[in-house]
Amino acid sequence: MASNGEITITISHRGTTHPLSLLPDSTLAYLQARLEELTSVPPDNQKLLYKGKKSVSHDATVINAGLKDGLKVQLIGPTAEELGGLQATESEHQRKERILRERAQKVHAKVRSTGSGSSSSDANYTFHRVEPLPHLPNPASARDLLTRLANDPAIRHVMRKHQFAVSVLTELAPHEQPHLLGLNVNAGQAIKLRLRTDRYDGFRIYKEVRRVLCHELTHNVWGDHDNNFKELNSTLNREVAEFECAEAAGTHHLTGDGFEPTYSALEAEAQEYVLGGGGSSASSAFDSPEERRRKVLAATMRRLQKEEEELEDRCGTATGHGS
């Protein structure tokens, strides 16, 4: 610590570092004002990541908040200019969503009046737009992950089958709603998924994010986690698993769509749950392909049911403009 009692911390924001000296009795509000001068990130949008962080009020001192001399702090948040651009972009998005809704209404009216096939209306049962959060690190990778989810053959299958349409598939920032893994706004106006790890140092496992997506798609129909919700959500999970097993079609891996080699892992899980572990591989060798698929699906649904119970506390729905 400096002789005059000051502490010096290093702020890192989007690859740029800012050394900053503070008196120990400086408040967090004062620190946030200084950070706004340095980075143009408004105080309400500032997220500070550092070791030993404590939850305190804005009137607390930097020492009480856990800031120490020599500490390195990462600042995450959009600048005032970016926020203005996001608001303008959102207005444009609202205009496009209105156009999409009007088009969808025209398509449904045409199908009803002509009695034609379902190929035209099927095109509406999809995610009409994917939208990463531009103020978070590596938005290009986030867009790739959202696009992969939107184009996932199993997800597309259940959306067409149940006539689900979602205007926007986007992401949740871990620091904004840390207790949530997913959020459905206005029954499909937007679905927000937690893509990133809590420390923003990578992305969550694809299959886990996709499971949350199935959960949020169920909220297109049912808002509460009641028996109706659980029945439909179980149906969606089963249909996703059935679709992938059908895609595997007697092989031990999925081909052509870039998925992980999950089928053999599900087989092993089926042996553990259904056949009791030891000696199961010899027994399962005599199973027909249909029997093997049945065991795989049974094991998968047991696992998904347990995971779904854990997920319910980390899911949200919103009405109005959402959050």
BELRA-V830495 format. One record per backbone hydrogen bond with DSSP energy under -1.0 kcal/mol. NH is the residue of the N-H (numbers start at 1). CO is the residue of the C=O. If there is no record, write none. Layout:
# BELRA-V830495
nh & co
NH & CO
NH & CO
This chain:
# BELRA-V830495
nh & co
2 & 6
5 & 2
7 & 22
9 & 20
10 & 71
11 & 18
12 & 73
13 & 16
16 & 13
18 & 11
20 & 9
22 & 7
26 & 23
28 & 60
29 & 58
31 & 27
32 & 28
33 & 29
34 & 30
35 & 31
36 & 32
37 & 33
38 & 34
39 & 35
40 & 36
45 & 42
46 & 43
47 & 76
49 & 74
53 & 50
54 & 65
60 & 57
62 & 26
63 & 24
65 & 61
66 & 63
67 & 62
70 & 8
71 & 68
73 & 10
74 & 49
75 & 12
76 & 47
80 & 40
83 & 79
84 & 80
85 & 81
86 & 82
87 & 83
88 & 84
89 & 85
90 & 86
91 & 87
92 & 88
93 & 89
94 & 90
95 & 91
96 & 92
97 & 93
98 & 94
99 & 95
100 & 96
101 & 97
102 & 98
103 & 99
104 & 100
105 & 101
106 & 102
107 & 103
108 & 104
109 & 105
110 & 106
111 & 107
112 & 108
113 & 109
114 & 110
115 & 111
122 & 118
124 & 121
125 & 122
126 & 124
128 & 166
131 & 169
136 & 133
142 & 138
143 & 139
144 & 140
145 & 141
146 & 142
147 & 143
148 & 144
149 & 145
150 & 146
151 & 147
156 & 152
157 & 153
158 & 154
159 & 155
160 & 156
161 & 157
162 & 158
164 & 159
166 & 126
167 & 188
169 & 129
170 & 191
172 & 193
176 & 173
177 & 173
180 & 177
181 & 314
182 & 314
183 & 192
184 & 316
185 & 190
186 & 318
189 & 185
190 & 185
191 & 168
192 & 183
193 & 170
194 & 181
195 & 193
197 & 202
200 & 197
204 & 195
209 & 205
210 & 206
211 & 207
212 & 208
213 & 209
214 & 210
215 & 211
216 & 212
217 & 213
218 & 214
220 & 217
221 & 218
222 & 218
226 & 224
230 & 226
231 & 227
232 & 228
233 & 229
234 & 230
235 & 231
236 & 232
237 & 233
238 & 234
239 & 235
240 & 236
241 & 237
242 & 238
243 & 239
244 & 240
245 & 241
246 & 242
247 & 243
248 & 244
249 & 245
251 & 248
262 & 260
264 & 252
266 & 262
267 & 263
268 & 264
269 & 265
270 & 266
271 & 267
272 & 268
273 & 269
274 & 270
275 & 271
277 & 271
280 & 277
283 & 279
284 & 280
286 & 283
287 & 284
292 & 288
293 & 289
294 & 290
295 & 291
296 & 292
297 & 293
298 & 294
299 & 295
300 & 296
301 & 297
302 & 298
303 & 299
304 & 300
305 & 301
306 & 302
307 & 303
308 & 304
309 & 305
310 & 306
311 & 307
312 & 308
314 & 311
315 & 312
316 & 182
318 & 184
322 & 319
